[in-house]
Amino acid sequence: MSTNNRIHELLEFFKTNPSPEEIYERYYDENVIVQENMQPPRVGRALSIERQKLMNANIKEVHDFKIGAVLVDGDRSMVEMHLDATTQDGYHIHVEEVGLQLWKNGRIIHERYFYDPVSFDGKAKEYNQIH
């Protein structure tokens, strides 16, 4: 399956509200490297699953979530995302980010996110620094 088909399949899968385990096990390599901005990378699917579970549990209400531009060049993809939410501890988060993925054999082997974490506070700020 082409990278273009695979990334669009992943974005459609998001609409079903899958668990972090379902997403990572279906689309990410077991030894995936994921990096947030300039922070040290997380290595391995299990660590990214646990971090994502913490982030998801901290969201009280999602006000808006949109996928913007999706670009594919060979085995690389780029996805623009917009999130507006309120956390369990009462903070408002507004994030506009770009995720850059490197694919191999239909799975993401490296992913890096670029965004300004200025609106992160409380638990969201703490969880965002897990690597």
Secondary structure, DSSP 8 states (H G I E B T S, - for coil): --HHHHHHHHHHHHTT---HHHHHHHHEEEEEEEEETTS--EESHHHHHHHHHHHHHTEEEEEEEEEEEEEEETTEEEEEEEEEEEETTS-EEEEEEEEEEEEETTEEEEEEEE--GGG--HHHHHHHT--
